[in-house]
Amino acid sequence: MKFTELDLPQDVMRGIDKAGFVDLTPVQEESIPLALQGRDVAAQAQTGTGKTAAFLISLFTKLLRNPAEKSADPRALIMAPTRELVVQICQDAEVLGAFCDLKIQPIFGGVDYDKQRQALRDGVDVIVATPGRLIDYFKQKVFSFRRIEAVVIDEADRMFDMGFIRDLRYLLRKLPAFDKRQTMLFSATLNQRVMELAYEFMDIAEKVRIAPEQVTAERVEQILYHVSRREKFPLLLGLLAKEEGLERVLVFVNTKKEAEHLVDRLNANDRRAAVISGDIPQRKRMRILDEFKQGRLPFLVATDVASRGIHIEGVTHVVNYDLPQDPEDYVHRIGRTARAGAIGKAISLADEDLVFHLEDIEAYLKQKIPSTFPGDDDFVWDYKRPPARKKAPRPPRTSEEGKARRPRRRRRRTGAKPGGGGKSS
């Protein structure tokens, strides 16, 4: 189906042309017609399926068909779990909404607080936000939700995973009643807890499901290596030396500690890399992502939670240095490559600790991942060891904490002799 077959405003179509879109993706073909009819939509769709364009096109069409004056009170709200995802949605909105004369304001932590607040007071049509700072401004009465006509909840499953569900429920309860607004929800999975959210805050949502096998792009070449844990890094170096077209490589691990350790080893071996984790300051995160997008940083190491919302075109390779424990994360990871018609490659290393998750992943995909055992020439054993990271100094103990406790003396029983307590034999 082509976008020209939809009944869309001319200004929206101009934005679609500017973005270079011609044909609808499966999630767009299923969800946009429902949203244009004013129905609530709960869609299962992973990153890279075109879901962002689906809800932006639907949202812009609704707002243009019901014009209203700008105000400090927004007409639409898009909520996402991470700052990076908020930024990416706004970038897509700038292209698709270039001719719509709608003011779109990102709201998230880590940047100038007063500047964002003033931008809201100057008037806005659409707010794209993470829940935390949005609640701050709302409680300060910087704006109200009385004019809200449409709400989008993006990556609802990660709202749960990242602990934002209480904030999300708080915000949804402050909005106009669900029969007085349109709500669209997108999630990698429509599991029980996500659907409970839909039942509570949506008006009989129409469910759209895009099967995982449709998400696992045919253009992604997948290969899995069976390897021991101690062999993983030598194998990674060997594979990287043999791979062609290494432009942007996204490497996934399961823990922040492993991410930091791997980045140190890559940099020590002349593979320029950086790590994305939740505790990195926002400006540094944005700088790292910009360098990765521009190709100045070839390797980005991330965990699933920290990487959520990173949407970067031109990722040539995805490496599962640690096999994910959740099958859906495997699909989400490899979906970062082979986007927008490109060809990509996903390399997975299955060690003795994590290979047990392979069966569940393949069952979820409904296909076997091509696998092999590495040969001797695939390893690089003479690699450089990085210097040990300096541990953060321990905070000084207070005087109370510093006092050594004397061992407690056992009280002598009345009549007991100093030399012992037992009976003589």
Long-range contacts (C-beta under 8 A, 24 or more apart in sequence): 1-29, 6-32, 6-33, 6-36, 7-36, 8-57, 8-61, 9-60, 9-61, 9-64, 9-65, 9-100, 11-60, 11-64, 11-99, 11-100, 11-101, 12-57, 12-60, 12-61, 12-64, 12-96, 12-97, 12-99, 12-100, 14-98, 14-99, 15-60, 15-95, 15-96, 15-97, 15-98, 15-99, 15-100, 16-57, 16-96, 18-95, 18-96, 18-98, 18-99, 19-53, 19-92, 19-95, 19-96, 21-53, 24-50, 25-49, 25-50, 25-54, 26-210, 26-214, 27-51, 27-54, 27-208, 27-210, 28-53, 28-54, 28-57, 30-208, 30-210, 31-55, 31-58, 31-184, 31-208, 32-57, 32-58, 34-206, 34-208, 35-62, 35-182, 35-184, 36-61, 38-62, 38-182, 39-182, 39-205, 39-206, 40-178, 40-182, 40-183, 40-184, 40-185, 40-198, 40-202, 40-203, 40-204, 40-205, 40-206, 41-183, 41-184, 41-185, 41-205, 41-206, 41-208, 42-184, 42-185, 42-187, 42-190, 42-194, 42-195, 42-198, 42-202, 42-205, 42-206, 42-207, 42-208, 43-184, 43-185, 43-186, 43-187, 43-207, 43-208, 43-209, 43-210, 44-187, 44-188, 44-189, 44-190, 44-207, 44-208, 44-209, 44-210, 45-186, 45-187, 45-188, 45-208, 45-210, 45-215, 46-188, 46-210, 46-212, 46-215, 46-328, 46-331, 46-332, 46-335, 47-188, 47-311, 47-332, 47-335, 47-336, 48-215, 48-217, 48-335, 48-336, 48-339, 49-210, 49-215, 49-335, 51-154, 51-186, 52-88, 52-89, 52-92, 52-154, 52-311, 53-92, 53-96, 54-186, 55-152, 55-154, 55-184, 55-186, 56-89, 56-92, 56-93, 56-96, 56-97, 57-96, 58-184, 59-126, 59-150, 59-152, 59-184, 60-96, 60-97, 60-100, 60-102, 62-149, 62-150, 62-182, 63-100, 63-102, 63-125, 63-126, 63-149, 63-150, 64-100, 64-102, 66-149, 68-147, 70-103, 70-123, 70-124, 70-125, 71-123, 71-124, 71-147, 72-120, 72-121, 72-122, 72-123, 72-124, 72-142, 72-143, 73-143, 73-144, 73-145, 73-146, 73-147, 74-105, 74-124, 74-125, 74-126, 74-127, 74-143, 74-145, 74-147, 74-148, 75-125, 75-126, 75-147, 75-148, 75-149, 75-150, 76-125, 76-126, 76-127, 76-148, 76-149, 76-150, 76-151, 76-152, 77-126, 77-127, 77-129, 77-145, 77-148, 77-150, 77-151, 77-152, 77-171, 77-175, 78-126, 78-127, 78-128, 78-129, 78-151, 78-152, 78-154, 79-129, 79-130, 79-131, 79-134, 79-151, 79-152, 79-153, 79-154, 79-159, 79-168, 79-171, 80-128, 80-129, 80-130, 80-154, 80-155, 80-309, 81-130, 81-154, 81-155, 81-158, 81-159, 81-161, 81-162, 81-164, 81-308, 81-309, 82-130, 82-158, 82-162, 82-308, 82-309, 83-108, 83-109, 83-110, 83-130, 83-282, 83-285, 83-309, 84-285, 84-289, 84-308, 84-309, 84-310, 84-311, 85-154, 85-155, 85-308, 85-309, 85-310, 85-311, 86-128, 86-129, 86-130, 86-309, 87-286, 88-309, 88-310, 88-311, 89-128, 89-154, 90-128, 93-126, 93-128, 102-126, 104-128, 107-133, 107-134, 107-137, 108-133, 108-282, 109-133, 109-282, 110-281, 110-282, 110-283, 110-285, 111-282, 111-283, 117-142, 130-164, 131-159, 131-164, 131-167, 131-168, 131-170, 131-171, 132-164, 132-167, 134-171, 135-167, 135-170, 135-171, 138-171, 138-174, 145-174, 145-175, 145-176, 146-176, 148-175, 148-176, 148-181, 149-181, 149-182, 150-181, 150-182, 150-183, 150-184, 151-175, 151-181, 151-182, 151-183, 151-184, 152-183, 152-184, 152-185, 152-186, 153-183, 153-184, 153-185, 153-186, 153-197, 154-186, 155-186, 155-187, 155-188, 155-308, 155-309, 156-185, 156-186, 156-187, 156-194, 156-197, 157-187, 157-188, 157-189, 157-191, 157-194, 158-188, 158-305, 158-308, 160-193, 160-194, 161-305, 162-305, 162-308, 165-197, 168-197, 169-197, 169-201, 172-200, 172-201, 178-202, 178-203, 179-203, 188-328, 188-331, 188-332, 189-328, 212-328, 212-331, 212-364, 212-365, 212-366, 213-365, 213-366, 213-367, 215-331, 215-335, 216-331, 216-334, 216-335, 216-365, 216-367, 217-334, 217-335, 217-338, 217-339, 217-344, 219-338, 219-341, 219-342, 219-343, 219-344, 220-334, 220-335, 220-337, 220-338, 220-344, 220-345, 220-346, 221-343, 221-344, 221-345, 221-346, 222-334, 222-345, 222-346, 222-348, 222-369, 222-370, 223-345, 223-346, 223-347, 223-348, 223-369, 223-370, 223-371, 223-372, 224-347, 224-348, 224-349, 224-350, 224-358, 224-369, 224-370, 224-371, 224-372, 225-347, 225-348, 225-349, 225-350, 225-371, 225-372, 225-373, 225-374, 225-378, 226-350, 226-355, 226-371, 226-372, 226-373, 227-349, 227-350, 227-351, 227-373, 227-374, 228-351, 228-352, 229-351, 229-352, 229-353, 231-374, 231-379, 232-321, 232-349, 232-351, 233-262, 233-265, 233-383, 234-379, 234-380, 234-381, 234-383, 235-349, 235-374, 235-378, 235-379, 236-319, 236-321, 236-349, 237-269, 237-271, 237-379, 237-380, 237-383, 238-374, 238-377, 238-378, 238-379, 238-380, 239-347, 239-378, 240-271, 241-380, 242-378, 243-317, 243-345, 245-316, 246-298, 246-316, 246-317, 247-295, 247-298, 247-314, 247-316, 248-292, 248-293, 248-295, 248-298, 248-300, 248-312, 248-314, 248-315, 248-316, 248-317, 249-298, 249-299, 249-300, 249-315, 249-316, 249-317, 249-318, 249-319, 250-300, 250-302, 250-307, 250-312, 250-315, 250-317, 250-318, 250-319, 250-333, 250-336, 250-337, 251-299, 251-300, 251-301, 251-302, 251-318, 251-319, 251-321, 252-301, 252-302, 252-303, 252-304, 252-307, 252-318, 252-319, 252-320, 252-321, 252-322, 252-324, 252-333, 253-301, 253-302, 253-303, 253-321, 253-322, 254-303, 254-304, 254-322, 254-324, 254-325, 254-354, 255-303, 255-322, 256-303, 256-306, 258-321, 258-322, 259-301, 259-302, 259-303, 259-306, 260-389, 262-301, 262-321, 263-301, 264-386, 264-389, 265-383, 265-385, 265-386, 266-299, 266-301, 267-386, 268-383, 268-384, 268-385, 268-386, 269-383, 269-384, 271-298, 271-299, 272-297, 272-298, 272-299, 273-297, 273-298, 273-299, 273-300, 273-301, 274-299, 274-300, 274-301, 275-300, 275-301, 275-302, 276-300, 276-301, 276-302, 276-303, 276-306, 276-307, 276-310, 277-302, 277-303, 277-306, 278-305, 278-306, 304-329, 304-332, 304-333, 310-336, 312-336, 313-339, 313-340, 313-342, 314-342, 315-339, 315-344, 316-342, 316-344, 316-345, 317-344, 317-345, 317-346, 317-347, 318-344, 318-345, 318-346, 318-347, 319-346, 319-347, 319-348, 319-349, 320-346, 320-347, 320-348, 320-349, 321-349, 322-349, 322-354, 323-348, 323-349, 323-350, 323-351, 323-354, 323-355, 323-357, 323-358, 323-361, 324-357, 324-361, 325-354, 325-357, 327-357, 327-360, 327-361, 327-363, 327-364, 327-365, 328-364, 330-361, 330-364, 330-365, 331-364, 331-365
